[in-house]
Amino acid sequence: MVKITFQQVAGQKPEKEKDGDKAEILIPCQHEELVLPLRSKRSPLSGLCCLTFGLVVFMSALVLASIYVYRYYFIPQQDPEDNLFHCRVLYEDSIYAPLRGRQELEENVGIYLKDNYEQISVPVPHFGGSDPADIIHDFHRGLTAYHDIALDKCYVIELNTTIVMPPRNLWELLINVKRGTYLPQTYLIHEEMVVTGRVRNMRQLGAFIYRLCKGKETYRLKRRGSHRRIDKREARNCHSIRHFENTFVVETAICEEA
Ligand SMILES: *[C@@H]1O[C@H](CO)[C@@H](O)[C@H](O)[C@H]1NC(C)=O
């Protein structure tokens, strides 16, 4: 309403620009509304300005969106939930139990790229024969530790990099199947370890394994060659843990020499 009144005033005295200036001073909020009709005379330039400004805003928004997407999807350390996976896999044990058909294994996997280690928690299995466990693969120290929860004992051995995928690769594998829940169906391999002696100095195992095994009886393991597997496993005292940190499932049998 006020604007219309002013334009009428301007129309009455078009030669007096000073009147317009006064009105602008009195009612500052009208300033832009008044100036706009004047600017419309040089619309090609202002149009270009508007377009450039709009483009700049749009590009800034695009850059910000890209940064957000990059941080959210490619830098998992930013968001702890991106490091934790609940995994399920179907597998067959074609060597020891070919008639049993498909079995299922589930576990929780935590991948810590910055500290270069993986933590795996295997719950009590649906069918017996394997112990629940917490496992740490410390790539910085080159060690693997199994905490057998049923026995409440810890076992430490050199990390075997042909069985355990490095954290970055495992993370990429799991992030790709995260939405599908199940990993591709796979097979089981067996390995057998034998206890060699007690670990006295726990600190030498590194901070993460130390935290896992602190206050528990901890033993060193050595790998037993596959040719010895003909021995009756039942004769010795063996416990096995089934786990996966690669595209296949591993059964680690931990045996105490009789
Ligand atoms: C690692 O595991 C593979 C497959 O079981 C085995 O053939 C190899 O001897 C192991 N390497 C070491 C250093 O234990």
The ligand as an ORCA input file, in Angstrom:
! r2SCAN-3c Opt
* xyz 0 1
  C      48.510    -69.718      7.230
  O      47.368    -70.463      6.897
  C      47.481    -71.236      5.707
  C      46.140    -71.874      5.433
  O      45.684    -72.649      6.524
  C      48.614    -72.250      5.899
  O      48.746    -73.009      4.718
  C      49.896    -71.531      6.218
  O      50.908    -72.470      6.522
  C      49.715    -70.595      7.419
  N      50.901    -69.801      7.590
  C      51.489    -69.628      8.773
  C      52.689    -68.744      8.776
  O      51.077    -70.129      9.786
*
